Every structure is written in C-alpha cells, then in structure tokens.
Amino acid sequence: MSTFAIGTRRALPILTADKISGLKPELADVIEYRKSGLSLNWIIGCPLECGYCIRHTFANFEMKVPKRLMTDEEAVRRLVGHTYFRPHKTPIQLLNRATDPMLPVVKPHVFNVLRQLDDLGMTNHVLVITRWRVTPEDCAVLNSFTHLRLTVLVTHSNIQDPKVEPVDSKIAAESLRTLYEHAERYRTVLYWRPIVPGLNDSDADLARARELSKHAHATVFTGLFFRDEIASYYEAHGLTIPYEETARRKIMPEVAERRILDAFEREGSWGALFRKTSCGVAYAHGEPDYNGHYGVRELCEICPSEQVAMCHAAWVKPDLVNVTREARGLGATGSVEVNDRAIVVEGLDEPPRYYLQHGFGYQCHDRAKPHHYRQHGRAPIGWEAEDGSKTP
C-alpha cells in the first residue's frame, strides 16, 4: 500500500495514550456512522473557531492545534476493517467533525488516506467537507485518484458576524470556483450552510448563493445544528440566540426554506438545488441517491426530472423477510415494517440503521423518532402540520 508523500511538512504529532484517554469517548472513537457515510476522524483540533461548530458537543472546541489519534495507515486499517464497512458500497466521510481537512497541516494526511484507499481499488463514495483554501495544486492531487468516487463539499454561509463565523466566506467561495474549474475525476458541491433566518438569508445572501451555484456540480442547502452545548457557548459569549429551543436535528424553518426555493425558481439558469447531502452528491456523479430518499417523495419535488427518473429506476422496496433478518441480527426489537417510504425499526441506534439504509438503498427510520411529512427529517421548530397546527 503506497502513501502520499507528506513532503517537507512535518507530520502531525500523535496524541499519547493518556491524552487520548482524557478525551470524550465519542471523540476518541475515530469511526462514527453518520447518514452520509462512515465517518473517519483520526485528526482532531481546529483553529477556525466557528461558533456553531459541532465540536462543542465533543467538548474539544478549545483544542485549536490539530493532532492525530493514530497514524494514517492505522486509520485506514480501522476503516476498511470496520464491522459496517462494505467495499465499493459504504459511503465514507473524512474529518467532518473535529477539524478542517484542507488546513495546510492536515491535508497531506487526508491525501495520504485517500491514496491508500484508492490503491486498494475502493470505488466507494468519499466526501471531504471544507471551508478553507483549496489550490490548483490540491486539485491536481484530487484528480489523481482513479477509483474513488470523490466529492469535495465546500461549506459557504456568507455569515458576516465574526463572532459567529470568523472565517471570511470569500475563502470558501474562491475554493469552490477553483475546485469546479479544475474538476476532472472528482466532483464539487456547494454546501450552503448553516442557513439561519435573520442572519444570512437576505436577498443579497440568496443572490450570492445562486451565483456560486454556477460553480458547482450541485448545491445542497441546510439549517443549523443547535444543540444544548452550542446554545451554552452562544450565551457565554454574548451571541444572539437564533432559536428559543435546541433540537437533535437540524433546524430549517418552513418560511426560510420557501424563500430559498422561491428565489431559485424565480431566477432560473442556476445550479441544481437539493435538500439532502447524498442527493446532491449522487446527482454530481450521475448516480441515483444511495440513501434511498426517493421514498420520501416530497423531497424530490425540487430535483431535476432526469435525477428523479434515475432514482425511481434504482429504488426497489426490499423484502420484509430479508430486512427483518438483518435488523434482528443488528439487535432490533419490536416489529419491523417496510412501507412505501422507509424501513421502520425499533431498538436500533443510528449506526445500524444507516447500515441497513445503505445496504438496501432504502430509508430506515426509528419508530420512536418519526420523520414528519414535509419536514424532511428536520427539527419541528418553525414548521406547521398540514392542518395548520404546530407539528409535534
């Protein structure tokens, strides 16, 4: 297995065992199964200080200097040897919770891991999410991988308040243009997030996103993760509290979504817009959605017709006997259901549900945490039910 040369840069130090033992267990575990893929996070620490960063929930927001938890080679071994990893099938995410993968000291290690996966002949989707600088030289490396289905998602919010987001969004905008201009084997997605009403959803914000969408193979928009830990940080630092409540899921009020959709529909001639990450990634690669979102049909109303047709052709309702057998093997309790929208299970945390979802190409939901119609798996904050009442 060959490796990407770190070059003249010094390799990031590896935390000692006693330092790792002092971390929150979820942070020390380098592999986490998320909806968009099996997430590999062998490097932690970030200097960018975005106020809404998910690192607050891992209790390491003050860790500003990136460090490794293990070697790049060990990280790859753990990934491909993971119980939930399927070669050529399981989508992968690199460093999406504890650092930015394109920081100068981090990206040589990212390239090293990508090279190792590519040398193994893996054709899995790999998602790399950044808001930092990407150069033409970086693009040349990204184009060099011949097997991986690689997507670089560029986070751009246009939030102007430096107390919330000290990183100038112009950096992300320039990286997006550079990536799109040089894309050959990889694809790039405008990751328009987090959108917060009153903070970055003005007409000027919408116009900027529409313009940037022309420099991406797809655009995905989404709201804010506003967890208790993030709310505490906002309060402690005198930041404007965007919502009265916190939530487990992302918050994207209905009025905000409608303004965005109206703006894109009104103007025309802009890039394709998607509500879900995997939908945008799949479209960028000319493939059906690997998360089976076609079952949640109202999600598809904004998708290009050719993409809807492709997803429809690939979407097959799985056999209940097979689903039940696999779900039981993963620890499911209670009844298992396969309806026209999703597999519905009880007693399974997110990782085994995502394992089923990616295996069958069909949504898999927890009966105790239902996805309400039209909310698209988001928090109920800012939404009303079809009869006009507030959704539960």
N, C-alpha and C positions, 0 to 999 in steps of 0.2 A: 504494500500500500504506500504510494508516494505521498509526499506532503508538499504544501505550498510554502515556498521559502519565506521565512519571516524577514529576511533581508538584514539590513543594518539596524533595524529596530530591535530593541531589547524585548525579549518575550515577557509577557506579563507574569508577575510572580504568582505563585500558587499559595493560597492560604494554608496555614498549618492546621493540623487536626484539631488542636484546642480552639483555634479561632472558628473553625467550621462548626464545632460542637456548640459554640455560643450563639450561632445563628438560629433564627426561627426555623423549625424543622421543614416547613414548606419551601423555604429559601435554599436550604442545604440540599434538598432533593432536586437534582438537576433536570429531571424529566417530569413534565406535567402534561396531561392530556387536556387540550382545550378544543373548542368546537372547530377551529380552523386547522387543527393539527396537533401532532405530538410535539410538544414544545421543549427544546433543548436549551438549557440556561446554565452553562458551565462557567460563565463570567458574570460577576456582579459588581455593581458600583458605577455611578454615573454622575458627571458634573453639571448636567444641563438644568436641573432644578425646576422642572415644570411642576407647577403647584398641584395639578390634578393627577400626577403620576401614580400608577398602580403600586409603585414601590412603597408607598405609605402603608399599604396593607401587609407588606412583608417586614416592616419595622427596620428598613435599611436605607431610608431616604437620605440620611446623613452620611452614608458611605459614598463619597464623591470620586474616589480613585478606583478604577476598575482593577479587579484581581480575579484570578482563576480559582475554581474549586478543584480542578484536576487538569491533566494535560488534554490537549485537543484529541489525541489518539484515544485516550480513555473515554472521553465524552462520546466519540463516535462508536466505540465498542458498546457502551451502555445503551446508546440509542438503538442500534441495529439488533442488539440482544434483548431489548425490552419485550415484555410479555405482549404488549399491544402493538408492536411494530410488525407491519406486513410489507415485505419488499414490493416496490413498484405500486403500492396502493395507499398506504397510510400517508396522509399529508403531514409535512414537517414544518415547524416554525423554529427559527434560530434567534435566540436572545430577545424575546419580545416582552420581558417583564422586569429586567433588572439592569439593563444598560442599553446604549445605542450601538448597534452592530457596525456602524460606519465611523465611529470615533477612530482617530488615527492609530491609537494603541490597541484597539480592539479588532479592526478589520483584517489585519494579517491572520489572526486566529480564525476568523469567520471564513476567510478564503481557504485556509488550511482544511477546515472541516468540510467545506463544500468540495474541495478537491478529493478528499478521501472518499466521500460519498459517491462522487462521480466516478472515481477509479473502481469502485465496487460495482459499477454498472447500474446503480439505482436510478430508476426513472420516476421516483416519487415527486409530487409537487413539493417544492420548498419555498417558504415565504420568509422574506427578510424585510423587516419594517424599520424605517429610519426617518429622522428629520434633519440629519446632519449632511455635511458636504460629500458629494459624490463627484469624482473627477472622470475625465475621459479615460485615464489610465485604469481607474477602477472598473469602468465599463468593459474595457478590453479583457480584464480578468473574468468578469461575469459572463462575457460571451464565450469564454474558453471551455466552459463545461458542456460536454456533449450529450450527456444522458439525462441529467436532472431537468425537471420542468420548473425552472426558477422564476420567481416573481419578486420584484423589489417594490414594496409599497411605501410611498413617500407620505408621511404624515404632515398635513398642512392645515392649520386652523385659522390663520390670519388674526389671531387674538393679539391685540395691541397692548394690553395691560402687562407690563414687565413683571409685576408681582405675581401674576398668574402664569405667564409664559415668558421667561426672559430671553428665549431663543427667537431671534428675528425670523419670521416666516419667509422672508425673502431667500434665506438659505435653502429651505426646503423647495421653494419654487424653482430656484436655479438648478438644484439637484434633479428635480423632476424633468426639466427641459433637457438637461444633459443626458439623463438616462434614456429618455424617449428618442433623442436624436441618434444615439449610438446603439440602440437595441437591435440585436440580431437573433441570438438564441434565447435570451431572457425576455420577460415582459415587465412593464412597469404600470403601477396603479396609483392614481391619485387617491390617497386615504384622507378624505376631508373630515377631520375630527379633532377634538370633540366640538360639536356644534351646540352652543348654549344660547338660548334666546336672550336678547338684550346685550350680549357680549360680542358675538361675531356672526350675527345673521342679518346685518343691514343690507340694503340694496347693493352697496359697494362690495360687501363681502360676497354676496351671491354672484355678482358680476365677475369678481376675481376668480371664483371657483369655476365659473363657466368658461372663462378664458383659459385657465390652466387645464381644464378637461380636454382641450385640444392637443395637449402634450402628454397624453397618457393613453394606454390601450383600454382603460376602463376607469371609472370613478366610483368609489364607494363612499357613502356618507353615513355618519353615525353620531350618536349623542355621547353623553358624559357618564362614565362610571363615577357615581357619587356615593362612596361608602362612608361608614362612620369615621374611619381613620382620616379620610380626606377632608371630611367636614370639620374634624377637630383641628387639622392643620390650617384650614381656611380661617377658622375662628381665632386660633392662636396668633395668626399673622395679620389679622385685621382685613382679610379679603371679603369681598361681597359674597354672601352665601347665595348660590344660584337657585337652590330649591329648599323648601321647608322640611323635606323628608329625604332620607337616604334610601338606597334601594340596592338589591342584589344584582339587578340587571341594569343595562344602560338606560339612561333617561333621554327620550326624544319626544317631546310633546307633539301632539297631533297638529296644532297650529303651525309649529315650526316646520314639520315635515311638509305640510301643504304649501307653505310659502316656497320651499325649495323646489318641490315638484312643479309648481306653477311657473317659477322662474325659468326652469329648464324647458318646459313645454312651450312657454310663450316665445322664447327666442329661437329655438331650433338651431340646427347646424352645430350642435355641441356634442361632446363625447357621450358615450353610453353611461347611464347612471344606474347604480344598484344599491339596494338596501343592505345586502349581506356580502361579507368579505369573499366567501367562497364563490358566490355568483359572479362577482367581478373578476376574480382570478380565473375561473373556468372560461368566461367569455374571452378574456385576454388570450387564452391559449386555444380557443376554438373548440372547447370541450363542454360536455354537459356538467352541471353542478355536482360535485362529489358529495355534497351534504343532502341531496335529495329535497331541496326546497320547493321543487315543483309541486309537492303535495300540499304545501301551504299556498294555494293558488293565488290568493290576493297579493302575495309578494311579487308575482310575475307581471302585474299589470303595467309596470314601468319598463320591463325588459324588452329589448329588440325582438321582433317577431321570430326572426331566424333562431335566436337563442332559446326562446320558449319552445319552438318546434324540436330543437335538438334535445332539450331537457325532457320533453314529453316522450320522445322516442326511447330515451335511455331509462326512463322511470318505470320500474316494474314493482308491483306490490308483492312483497315477499310472502312465502308460505308460512302460515301461522305455526305449523308444527316445527319447522326449522328455526323460526325466530324463538319460539318457546324453549326449545332445546338449548340454544346458545345462551339465551337470557338466564335460564335456570343454572347453566354452568358457570355463569358470572355472579350468581348469588341473588337473582331476582326472586322476590316473594310476591304473593298475591297473584291476581290474574294478569295474563299478558294479552294485549289486544293489538291487532293490526287493522287500523281503519283507513279511510281514503286520504288521510292527511299524514299520519305518523304511526310508528310503533309506540305503544304506551305501556310503561312498565312501573313496577313498584319495587322499592328497596335497593335501587342501584344509584350510586353516586355518578357524577358527570363522566369520569374516565370510562367506565364500562358502557355507559350509554353512547358515548362518542365512538367507542369501538364497534358497537352494533351499527351505529349510524353510517360510519364509513364502510363497514363491511357489506351492508345491504344497499347502500346508496339511497337510504330512506330515512326521513326524520325519525328521531327517537326521543320521546318526551317522558318526563316523570309525571305520573298521575297527580302527585301532590303539588306540583308546580306547573300548572297548565299554561299553555301559550294561548292567550285570548285572541279571538278573531280581530284582525286588522292591526293589532299591536306589534306583530312581527317579533315576538319573543322579547319585547322591551318591557321596562317597568311601567306600571299603570299610571304613573304620575303624568297628568296633562292629557289624559285620554277619557273619552266617554264611550259608553256602550251604544249599540245601535239604537236603543230606545231613549237615548239622551241622558241616562243615569251614569254616574261615575263607575268605572269598572272596578271590580274587587282587587 
